[in-house]
Amino acid sequence: MRMIKYVLAMAAGLAFSPAAIAGSPGWTGNGVIQEVKPREFGIDVFVSGIGNPMGCSMPGWIRLSLNAANYQVIASQILINATNKKSINFWANQCDGDGVMLVIAADTGV
């Protein structure tokens, strides 16, 4: 009986852990860039109309880290699309410590 209670308590704990509640990596859907904020370690961008596949606490904000393998390509896409007010889609792969989505890919649909 004790073992059953233990297993049920562990299962309940895992079901409601932050990892279980958080979303999964995925595309944000198309949105239009409203604001670009250069940072010491990357770029923060506010994009209207995008989804929040990771369930991060700062929806609409994405961060491109300088450590991203394709930083220069994505940064160029961000700046071009911000200037031209064209839609862009990002691949979010995790939430940063402050709740902003970290992205590793972008698609402009071109």
C-alpha angles and dihedrals in degrees: 000000000000091000092054091051090048093051092047092049091050092048091050091048092051093045092058099037118121091250091056093046095046118091129245130260112273150124117306094213124239120315140157121249112243102171137017121197117185112214135189091257102031143314130304116206132187111213121187119219100019127132127238106231093170094049092235118177094239103059115193094027121103130181127209109200122213085232093066109116092229098036096136094051095048093043089054091050090050094051095044093048092045090053095046096037090232122153121259135187124212134201107227115200104173146351118258120227093268094050099261118135114248112218131201102178141031134197124198094183092239 
